Amino acid sequence: MLENSLSVFSSISLTDVLVFIIPFVLAVLVDLLTHKSGHKITMGNALIWSIIWVLCSAAFGYYIWHSRGAEAGSLYATGYVLEKALALDNLFAFYLIFKSFGLTQENRQHFQHRILYWGILGAIIFRFFFLGFGALIVNVSPYILILFALVVLWTVWKMWKSGEDDEEVDYTSHWSVLAVRKFASTNPSIESGKFFHHGVTPLFLCLICIEVCDVIFAFDSMPVIVAVVRDPYLMITSSLWAAAGLRSLYFLLVAAQGLFWALDKAVMVLLIFVSGKLIGSAFGFHLPNVVSLSIVAVVLLTGVIWSLAVKAPEEGENGDAAEK
């Protein structure tokens, strides 16, 4: 059984690995070195780098299409779009974590970049681990797919409940933060801009909370990608290219957090579709890849159009959108 699971990785050649690893690592290094100073990220900078990451991901997608065919290309595109869509809720959670730690104030916003600088590296590692594990066990038994479907439906329920709950979570009391405080001395000041300065600073506690949040998100999103993309190479590469651009995407989303209010609903619809696809796959039903990609695109586009055409229910009389 283990040998059958490991066989899914046999189609990955050394060329495939190098064609992905070399440009990916170079792109990540250029991004990190360019923003090493930790200055406040402007909208223009975030937009430019978001476009750069999309273009890099598209260039790799062209390689997939050229070397493996149109079907593999559509699978890669579906995995990439799904990962980006699922990241929306996670990035807004990052914003609420920053808000809990007082890092959304004008004179402290530049600290967000420093935390995300390292947080995105953790996001890449977590996705690689969980997706590799998912690709390994998905062929063990069809019941694994049903279990994955239940995890996806659990994610939908959590998103629905968080949307109904108006009370914001205080992440400074998150269990991960309390655990660090229990075993390490803390310094309440963040003015040094360091993670460690006469003890653990709130910046490090915030980073820990971000990383734990992303571990949970990586676990929740793994069954979603597995439902559509079974090829481990396409699964991992599409997810990692999407994750690498999350830092820039975060700053764009914060600026437009009240604009695309219906995207959360669209993502929940997508997750219900994915859970149905997982259950169908467990019983031998296969939906063509082009159909899956079309459904993902149509649902997300509908969420965008609906957001722009209809005023958000949370908007007040002055037209300002309530914070997510």
Stockholm file with secondary structure:
# STOCKHOLM 1.0

chainA/1-324         MLENSLSVFSSISLTDVLVFIIPFVLAVLVDLLTHKSGHKITMGNALIWSIIWVLCSAAFGYYIWHSRGAEAGSLYATGYVLEKALALDNLFAFYLIFKSFGLTQENRQHFQHRILYWGILGAIIFRFFFLGFGALIVNVSPYILILFALVVLWTVWKMWKSGEDDEEVDYTSHWSVLAVRKFASTNPSIESGKFFHHGVTPLFLCLICIEVCDVIFAFDSMPVIVAVVRDPYLMITSSLWAAAGLRSLYFLLVAAQGLFWALDKAVMVLLIFVSGKLIGSAFGFHLPNVVSLSIVAVVLLTGVIWSLAVKAPEEGENGDAAEK
#=GR chainA/1-324 SS CHHHHHGGGTTCCHHHHHHHHHHHHHHHHHHHHHTTTCCCCCHHHHHHHHHHHHHHHHHHHHHHHHHHCHHHHHHHHHHHHHHHHHHHHHHHHHHHHHHHTTCSSGGGTHHHHHHHHHHHHHHHHHHHHHHHHHHHHTTTCHHHHHHHHHHHHHHHHHHHHHHHCCSCCCGGGCHHHHHHHHHSCBCCCCTTCCSBSSSBCHHHHHHHHHHHHHHHHHHHHHHHHHHHCCCHHHHHHHHHHHHHTHHHHHHHHHHTTTTSTTHHHHHHHHHHHHHHHHHHHHTTCCCCHHHHHHHHHHHHHHHHHHHHHSCCTTCCTTCCCCCC
#=GC SS_cons         CHHHHHGGGTTCCHHHHHHHHHHHHHHHHHHHHHTTTCCCCCHHHHHHHHHHHHHHHHHHHHHHHHHHCHHHHHHHHHHHHHHHHHHHHHHHHHHHHHHHTTCSSGGGTHHHHHHHHHHHHHHHHHHHHHHHHHHHHTTTCHHHHHHHHHHHHHHHHHHHHHHHCCSCCCGGGCHHHHHHHHHSCBCCCCTTCCSBSSSBCHHHHHHHHHHHHHHHHHHHHHHHHHHHCCCHHHHHHHHHHHHHTHHHHHHHHHHTTTTSTTHHHHHHHHHHHHHHHHHHHHTTCCCCHHHHHHHHHHHHHHHHHHHHHSCCTTCCTTCCCCCC
//
